[in-house]
Amino acid sequence: MALAVVHFLWKIPSATSLRARLRRSLQLCNRCYPVHASLSYEAIKQQYRPEVPEYFNFARDVLDRWTEVEKEGKKSKNPALWWVDGAGEEVRWSFEELGVLSRKVANVLSDACGLQREDRVILILPRIPEWWLVNVACMRTGTVLIPGTQQLTAKDILHRLQKSKAKCIITDDSVAPAVDSIGAQCQSLKFKLLVSEGHREGWLNFKDLLKNAPSDHHCVTTKCQDPMAIYFTSGTTGSPKMTEHSHSSYGIGLTVSGRYWLDLTSSDIFWNTSDTGWAKSAWSSIFSPWIQGACVFVHKMPHFDPSIVFESLSRFPITVFCSPPTAYRMFVQHKLSSYTFKNLRHCVSAGEPINPDVMEEWKAQTGLDIHEGYGQTETVLICGNFKGMKIKPGSMGKPSPGYDVKIIDENSNILPPGKEGDIAIRVKPTRSLFLFTCYADDPEKTEATIRGDFYVTGDRGIMDEEGYFWFVGRADDVINSAGYRIGPFEVESALVEHPAVVESAVVSSPDPIRGEVVKAFVVLTSDYASHDPEKMMKELQDHVKKVTAPYKYPRKMEFVQQLPKTISGKIRRNELRQKEWRKD
């Protein structure tokens, strides 16, 4: 049964009233949301009527409600979280156990660290159960969570700590040395929590504190528009921006993803392979599945390995699966006839466009369609191929019922079908509560996203006569490589720190597996111009990996005498990018 979140969002009532309303919502849910119903797109738009109350907290208003459902025996026996490490270790937590443990972590944050609501907490952990506990605990305490990937370098972490003014960082012993190397430069950083065995000077041991923390905790009262999380996202110029989301934008806005795109119910076991540092992990490893009461399946998988994916889909009763197009491109290069995914019934993909031929090959080998979805760090699902819809391979599907999506021109005029323009979401006269609230501490960049009555995504697209949207490309120079958004400025800045580089320009270049990769055009100093090109490229690639997150390094490089520039001296990245893509 799918818990109808839109029907139980209310101001904080008594416990008796909560149980009564929960029962009514479940009864309504059984009538209105039949299991795995293939609704038409128009029916989805009619059915989706979210109610946004003044107060909302996902931990209290969703997760704790599912605990009540478990106690009443009205939910499947599936756990809330099912984690495996591939070596025989497993963790299975019910919603009740998740609640108890997350309250203990909330007490660690409040008591041991003295954190107050809206204090910022940076979390850098791999796919381990503690990552989920900290996410929920931050909701309970009203602290603002800032996730990060473990690929961040000391320089990246320094930027995030200084820009966010975070008071606490939570990580493990693989990242702790980098934090210590820059910690003295972060005046706001007061507490460091280590999620590892043993102890480290200057750090609090997370597991020791958790063991001794009380399990009673009163969830703070948060308004829908109070800040809940911040995600750093790359831009065309400058350092990554802080994209702030409220308690309602993900906690309520992702209802449409869980129910209609992922097609989840409380009987499902859902696996999303996203890295914990990205917003997609919040989308599909926390909010969308738990809104529906589904089980979140997690494989530790330190490094992506198709064989581990195939074995897990065969061994575990996973029913719904989400992975980026890059992964599916790897999957279809293998013969899957030796594997049987007997429980798998629904597959989705997001993060970048997926090739029609990959969709065709996946279906030929598994019998399953891939339902593509489109969204951004700043949004929830913008467009999707919803369950029951006709799939047009290569299309992002139709607009989410939570948004009014249009294709507009440079003057904010709505374009007719077949005309290319900017993909935009209407925000006037009323801004959707399911958009990011702002780029934190940067009102100018926030305002720059608005054109006329619309929030402009920065992506170009076309809508066809049937209302399907088709992705054309980025309107700016941000590179989307295997789902990783990489700003050219960050890579160029890393390159010019090397004494061999006079200047550089970074653009996207086509790649059969990753879709596109980072390519750098580099002008060398006279002292290095005669060096062996292959050795020089390797040296510069290694340099970038050390200066910034390794996934940003240029996989391709071309040494040139000069870069194309405008009259005012700005590098014409667009000219270089067009040159690259004409080669394909």
C-alpha positions in Angstrom: 0.0 0.0 0.0 1.2 3.5 -0.8 1.0 5.9 2.1 -0.8 8.9 0.8 1.5 11.7 2.0 -0.6 14.4 0.5 -3.4 13.4 2.9 -1.5 13.3 6.1 0.3 16.6 6.1 -1.2 18.6 8.9 -0.3 20.8 11.8 1.1 18.9 14.7 -1.9 17.1 16.4 -2.2 14.8 19.4 -1.0 11.3 19.2 -4.6 10.0 19.2 -5.5 12.3 16.3 -2.4 11.2 14.5 -3.3 7.5 14.6 -6.9 8.3 13.5 -5.8 10.3 10.6 -3.2 7.7 9.6 -5.9 5.1 9.5 -8.1 7.3 7.4 -5.2 8.0 5.0 -4.4 4.3 4.6 -8.1 3.6 3.9 -8.1 6.3 1.3 -4.9 5.0 -0.1 -6.3 1.6 -0.6 -9.2 3.1 -2.6 -7.3 5.6 -4.6 -3.9 4.1 -5.2 -4.2 0.5 -6.4 -1.0 -1.5 -6.5 1.0 -1.1 -9.7 -1.9 0.5 -11.5 -1.0 1.7 -15.0 -2.6 5.1 -15.0 -2.8 7.3 -18.0 -0.8 10.5 -17.9 -4.0 12.6 -17.7 -5.2 10.4 -14.8 -1.8 11.0 -13.0 -2.2 14.8 -13.4 -5.8 14.6 -12.1 -4.8 12.4 -9.1 -1.8 14.4 -8.0 -3.1 17.1 -5.7 -0.5 17.7 -3.0 -1.4 19.6 0.1 1.4 21.7 1.6 0.8 22.5 5.3 2.5 25.2 7.3 4.6 22.7 9.3 6.3 19.6 7.9 9.2 17.3 8.9 9.9 14.2 6.9 11.3 12.2 9.9 8.2 12.9 12.0 5.4 13.1 9.4 6.5 10.3 7.1 9.0 7.9 8.7 7.4 7.9 12.1 4.0 7.2 10.5 5.4 4.2 8.7 6.5 3.0 12.2 2.9 3.1 13.2 1.8 1.2 10.2 4.4 -1.5 11.0 3.1 -1.8 14.5 -0.4 -2.2 13.3 0.7 -5.0 10.9 -0.5 -3.2 7.8 2.8 -3.2 6.0 4.8 -5.9 4.3 7.6 -7.5 6.2 10.2 -5.8 4.1 12.7 -3.7 6.1 13.0 0.1 5.7 16.7 -0.2 4.9 18.5 -3.3 3.6 22.3 -2.9 3.4 24.8 -5.5 2.2 28.6 -5.2 1.8 29.1 -8.1 -0.6 31.2 -10.1 1.9 28.3 -11.5 3.9 27.6 -8.6 6.2 24.0 -7.3 6.2 22.0 -4.7 8.0 18.2 -4.8 8.0 16.3 -2.0 9.8 12.6 -1.7 10.2 11.1 1.8 10.3 10.9 1.5 14.0 14.6 0.6 14.3 15.5 3.4 11.9 13.5 5.7 14.2 15.2 4.6 17.4 18.8 4.8 15.9 18.2 8.2 14.2 16.9 9.6 17.4 20.1 8.5 19.1 22.1 10.2 16.4 19.9 13.3 16.8 21.0 13.4 20.5 24.6 13.1 19.4 24.2 16.2 17.2 22.3 18.1 19.8 24.0 17.1 23.1 27.5 16.0 22.2 28.0 18.7 19.5 25.6 21.3 20.8 24.2 22.0 17.3 21.1 24.2 17.0 18.5 24.2 14.3 19.7 25.6 10.9 23.4 25.0 11.9 25.1 23.4 8.9 26.6 19.9 8.9 28.8 18.5 6.1 28.5 14.7 5.6 31.0 12.8 3.6 30.5 9.0 3.8 30.4 6.1 1.4 27.3 3.8 1.2 27.2 2.7 4.8 24.2 2.6 7.1 25.4 5.6 9.1 24.9 7.9 6.1 21.1 7.2 6.3 21.0 7.7 10.1 22.7 11.1 9.8 20.3 12.2 7.1 17.3 11.4 9.2 18.9 12.8 12.4 19.5 16.2 10.7 15.8 16.4 9.9 14.9 15.6 13.5 17.2 18.3 14.8 16.5 20.9 12.1 20.1 21.1 11.2 21.0 21.7 7.5 22.7 18.7 5.9 25.4 19.3 3.2 26.3 15.9 1.5 29.6 15.5 -0.3 31.3 12.8 -2.3 34.4 11.0 -1.0 36.2 12.1 -4.1 36.5 15.6 -2.8 40.0 16.8 -2.3 41.2 18.9 0.7 40.8 22.0 -1.5 37.2 21.1 -2.3 36.4 20.5 1.3 38.0 23.8 2.3 35.8 25.6 -0.1 32.7 23.9 1.2 33.6 24.5 4.8 34.4 28.2 4.3 31.5 29.0 2.0 28.9 27.1 4.1 30.3 28.1 7.5 29.5 24.6 8.6 29.9 23.9 12.3 30.3 20.2 12.0 31.7 17.6 9.6 31.0 13.9 9.7 33.2 11.6 7.7 35.5 8.5 8.0 39.2 7.9 8.3 39.7 8.0 4.5 38.7 11.7 4.4 39.7 12.8 7.9 43.4 13.5 7.0 42.3 15.9 4.3 40.0 17.7 6.8 42.8 18.0 9.3 45.1 19.5 6.6 42.8 22.5 6.1 40.8 22.6 9.4 42.8 25.5 10.9 41.5 27.7 8.0 37.9 27.1 8.9 36.9 29.2 11.9 33.3 28.1 11.9 34.2 24.4 12.2 33.7 23.3 15.8 33.0 19.6 15.8 34.5 16.7 13.8 32.8 13.3 14.0 34.7 10.2 12.9 32.6 7.2 11.6 35.4 4.6 11.9 36.8 2.2 14.3 39.4 3.6 16.7 40.1 7.2 17.6 41.8 10.2 16.0 43.1 13.3 17.8 40.8 16.2 17.6 37.8 14.1 16.5 34.8 12.7 18.4 34.1 9.0 17.8 30.7 8.7 16.3 30.1 5.1 17.2 31.1 5.6 20.9 28.7 8.6 21.1 25.9 6.7 19.4 26.3 3.7 21.7 25.9 5.9 24.8 23.2 8.3 23.5 19.6 8.1 24.7 17.0 6.9 22.3 14.4 9.5 23.3 14.4 12.7 21.2 11.7 15.3 20.5 11.7 16.2 16.8 11.9 19.9 16.3 8.9 21.7 14.7 10.0 22.8 11.2 8.0 24.9 8.8 7.7 23.7 5.2 10.0 26.4 3.9 12.7 26.1 6.5 16.0 25.0 5.1 16.7 21.3 5.2 19.7 20.5 2.9 22.3 22.2 0.7 23.9 20.6 -2.4 26.9 22.1 -4.0 26.5 22.2 -7.8 28.8 23.2 -10.5 28.3 26.3 -12.7 29.9 27.8 -15.8 32.0 30.3 -13.9 33.2 30.5 -10.4 33.2 27.9 -7.7 30.2 25.5 -7.0 27.0 27.1 -5.8 25.1 26.1 -2.6 21.6 24.9 -3.8 19.3 25.1 -0.8 16.2 22.9 -0.4 13.4 23.2 2.1 11.7 20.5 4.1 8.8 20.5 1.6 10.7 20.6 -1.7 12.0 17.0 -1.3 9.9 15.7 1.5 6.6 16.4 -0.3 7.8 17.2 -3.9 9.3 13.8 -4.5 5.9 12.1 -3.9 5.4 12.2 -7.6 8.7 10.4 -8.3 8.0 7.6 -5.8 4.4 7.0 -6.8 4.3 7.6 -10.5 7.8 7.4 -11.9 9.4 4.7 -9.7 5.9 3.1 -9.3 6.7 2.1 -5.7 4.5 0.6 -3.0 5.4 -0.6 0.5 5.8 -4.1 -1.0 8.7 -3.1 -3.2 12.5 -3.4 -2.7 14.2 -0.5 -4.5 17.8 -0.2 -5.4 19.3 3.1 -6.6 23.1 3.0 -7.3 23.8 6.7 -6.9 26.8 8.0 -5.0 25.9 9.4 -1.6 27.4 12.8 -2.5 24.8 13.7 -5.1 21.2 15.0 -4.9 20.0 11.9 -6.8 20.8 9.8 -3.7 18.4 11.9 -1.6 15.8 11.6 -4.4 15.9 7.9 -4.8 17.6 6.5 -1.7 15.6 8.4 0.9 12.6 10.5 0.0 10.9 8.8 -3.0 11.0 5.2 -1.7 10.3 6.0 2.0 7.3 8.3 1.1 5.9 5.1 -0.3 7.0 2.9 2.5 9.3 0.9 0.2 12.5 -0.9 1.2 15.7 0.9 0.3 18.3 -1.6 -0.8 21.9 -0.6 -0.7 25.1 -2.4 -1.8 28.3 -0.9 -0.4 30.0 -1.4 -3.7 33.1 0.9 -3.2 33.7 0.9 -7.0 31.0 0.5 -9.6 31.1 -3.0 -11.0 28.5 -4.4 -13.5 29.1 -8.0 -12.4 28.1 -7.0 -8.8 25.0 -5.3 -10.1 24.0 -8.4 -12.1 24.7 -10.8 -9.2 22.7 -8.6 -6.7 19.7 -8.3 -9.0 19.8 -12.1 -9.3 20.3 -12.9 -5.7 18.1 -10.4 -3.9 14.4 -9.8 -4.4 14.9 -6.3 -5.9 11.8 -5.2 -7.8 12.6 -1.7 -8.9 16.1 -0.5 -10.1 17.6 2.9 -10.9 21.0 3.6 -12.4 22.4 6.3 -14.7 22.6 5.9 -18.5 26.4 5.4 -18.3 25.7 2.2 -16.2 23.1 0.9 -18.6 25.6 1.4 -21.5 28.0 -0.8 -19.6 25.3 -3.3 -18.8 24.3 -4.0 -22.4 27.9 -4.8 -23.4 27.6 -7.9 -21.3 25.5 -11.0 -22.1 22.9 -11.2 -19.4 21.6 -14.7 -20.4 23.4 -16.3 -17.5 21.5 -14.1 -15.0 17.9 -14.2 -14.0 16.3 -11.1 -12.5 13.2 -12.9 -11.5 11.8 -10.2 -9.2 12.7 -7.1 -11.2 9.7 -5.4 -12.8 10.5 -1.7 -13.3 13.7 0.1 -14.4 14.4 3.8 -14.4 17.3 6.1 -15.4 18.3 9.7 -14.8 21.2 12.0 -14.7 21.9 12.4 -18.5 20.1 11.4 -21.7 20.0 7.7 -22.5 20.5 6.4 -26.0 17.5 4.7 -27.7 19.8 1.8 -28.8 20.7 1.1 -25.2 17.1 1.0 -24.2 16.3 -1.4 -27.0 19.2 -3.7 -26.1 18.3 -3.7 -22.4 14.7 -4.6 -23.2 15.9 -7.3 -25.6 18.0 -8.9 -22.9 15.7 -8.4 -19.9 12.3 -7.8 -21.3 12.0 -4.5 -19.4 11.7 -0.9 -20.5 13.9 1.8 -19.1 11.8 4.8 -17.9 13.9 7.9 -18.3 13.4 10.9 -16.0 14.8 14.4 -16.0 15.5 16.8 -13.1 18.2 18.9 -11.6 19.8 19.5 -8.2 17.6 22.6 -8.1 14.4 20.7 -8.7 12.5 17.4 -8.2 11.4 15.4 -11.2 10.7 17.9 -14.1 9.8 15.3 -16.8 9.4 11.6 -16.8 8.3 8.5 -18.6 5.7 7.5 -16.0 4.4 4.0 -15.5 1.7 3.3 -18.0 2.8 5.9 -20.5 3.9 5.2 -24.0 7.7 5.4 -24.1 9.3 7.3 -27.0 13.0 6.2 -26.9 15.2 9.2 -26.5 12.5 11.4 -25.0 12.5 12.6 -21.4 8.8 12.0 -21.3 6.1 14.5 -20.2 6.1 17.2 -17.5 5.8 16.2 -13.9 2.3 17.1 -12.6 4.1 19.1 -9.9 5.4 21.6 -12.5 4.2 23.7 -15.4 7.0 23.1 -17.9 7.4 25.0 -21.1 9.9 25.7 -23.9 10.6 29.4 -24.1 12.7 31.8 -26.1 15.1 34.5 -24.9 12.2 36.9 -24.4 10.2 34.4 -22.2 7.7 33.7 -25.0 6.3 30.1 -25.0 7.4 28.3 -28.1 5.2 26.0 -30.2 5.9 22.2 -30.6 8.9 21.5 -32.7 10.7 24.7 -31.8 14.0 24.5 -29.8 14.3 26.7 -26.8 15.1 26.8 -23.1 13.4 24.3 -20.8 11.7 26.4 -18.1 9.3 26.0 -15.2 6.6 28.6 -14.5 7.2 30.4 -11.1 4.8 33.4 -11.5 2.3 34.3 -10.2 3.1 31.4 -7.8 6.5 29.7 -7.3 6.3 26.0 -6.8 7.3 24.9 -3.3 9.1 21.9 -5.0 11.9 24.1 -6.4 15.1 25.0 -4.5 14.6 28.0 -2.3 17.7 29.8 -3.3 21.4 29.6 -3.9 22.3 30.1 -0.3 24.0 33.4 0.5 24.0 34.4 -3.2 20.8 36.4 -4.1 22.3 37.6 -7.4 22.8 34.0 -8.8 19.4 33.0 -7.5 17.7 35.9 -9.3 19.7 35.1 -12.5 17.7 31.9 -12.8 14.5 33.8 -13.4 13.4 35.1 -16.8 10.0 36.7 -17.0 7.5 34.3 -15.4 9.9 31.3 -15.5 12.7 29.5 -13.8 15.2 28.7 -16.6 16.8 25.3 -16.1 19.9 26.1 -18.3 19.0 23.2 -20.6 17.7 23.4 -24.2 14.9 21.2 -25.5 12.0 20.6 -27.8 8.4 19.6 -27.1 6.7 17.5 -29.8 3.0 17.5 -30.8 2.1 14.9 -28.2 3.6 16.9 -25.3 6.8 14.8 -25.0 10.0 16.7 -24.2 13.3 16.0 -25.9 16.7 17.1 -24.5 19.0 19.0 -26.9 21.9 20.1 -24.7 23.1 22.5 -22.1 22.6 26.2 -22.7 25.8 26.9 -20.9 29.2 25.2 -20.7 28.6 22.8 -17.8 29.7 19.3 -18.7 27.6 16.3 -17.8 29.9 13.3 -17.8 28.3 10.0 -16.7 25.8 12.1 -14.6 28.6 14.1 -12.9 28.1 17.9 -13.5 31.5 19.5 -14.0 32.1 23.2 -14.4 34.8 24.2 -16.9 36.1 26.9 -14.6 37.0 24.4 -11.9 39.2 22.3 -14.2 40.7 25.4 -15.9 41.6 26.8 -12.5 43.3 23.5 -11.6 45.3 23.4 -14.8 46.7 26.9 -14.6 48.1 26.1 -11.2 50.7 23.9 -13.0 53.8 25.8 -14.1 53.6 24.4 -17.6 50.2 26.0 -18.4 49.7 29.5 -19.7 45.9 29.1 -20.1 43.3 26.5 -21.0 39.8 26.1 -22.1 37.7 23.1 -21.0 34.7 21.8 -23.0 32.7 18.6 -23.4 33.7 16.0 -26.0 31.6 13.0 -27.1 32.3 9.6 -25.6 30.5 6.3 -26.3 30.3 5.2 -22.7 30.0 8.4 -20.6 28.1 10.3 -23.1 30.5 13.2 -22.9 33.8 13.7 -21.2 36.0 16.6 -20.2 38.5 17.8 -22.8 41.1 20.5 -22.2 42.7 22.7 -24.8 46.0 23.8 -23.3 48.5 26.5 -24.2 51.9 25.6 -22.7 54.7 27.9 -21.7 57.8 28.1 -23.9 59.7 26.0 -21.3 57.4 23.1 -21.7 56.2 23.4 -25.3 58.8 20.9 -26.5 58.0 18.2 -24.0 56.6 14.9 -25.1 52.8 15.5 -25.5 51.7 12.1 -24.0 53.9 12.5 -20.9 52.8 16.1 -20.6 49.1 15.1 -20.8 49.6 12.4 -18.1 51.4 14.9 -15.9 48.6 17.5 -16.2 45.9 14.9 -15.7 47.5 13.7 -12.5 47.9 17.3 -11.4 44.2 18.0 -11.8 43.3 14.8 -9.9 45.3 16.1 -6.9 44.1 19.7 -7.0 40.4 18.9 -7.4 38.0 16.0 -7.2 39.4 13.2 -9.5 36.3 12.7 -11.5 36.8 16.2 -13.0 40.1 15.5 -14.7 40.3 16.0 -18.5 40.2 12.6 -20.1 41.1 14.2 -23.4 43.7 17.0 -24.0 44.9 19.0 -27.0 47.9 21.3 -27.0 47.3 24.5 -29.0 49.2 27.7 -29.7 46.3 29.9 -28.8 42.6 29.8 -27.8 39.7 31.4 -29.7 38.6 34.6 -27.9 36.1 37.4 -28.2 37.1 41.0 -28.8 36.9 41.5 -25.1 39.3 38.6 -24.5 36.8 36.0 -23.3 37.5 32.4 -24.3 35.0 31.1 -26.9 34.3 27.7 -25.3 31.2 27.4 -27.6 33.4 27.4 -30.7 35.7 24.7 -29.3 32.7 22.6 -28.1 31.1 22.8 -31.5 34.3 21.7 -33.1 34.5 18.7 -30.9 31.0 17.5 -31.5 31.3 17.9 -35.3 34.0 15.3 -35.1 31.6 12.6 -33.9 
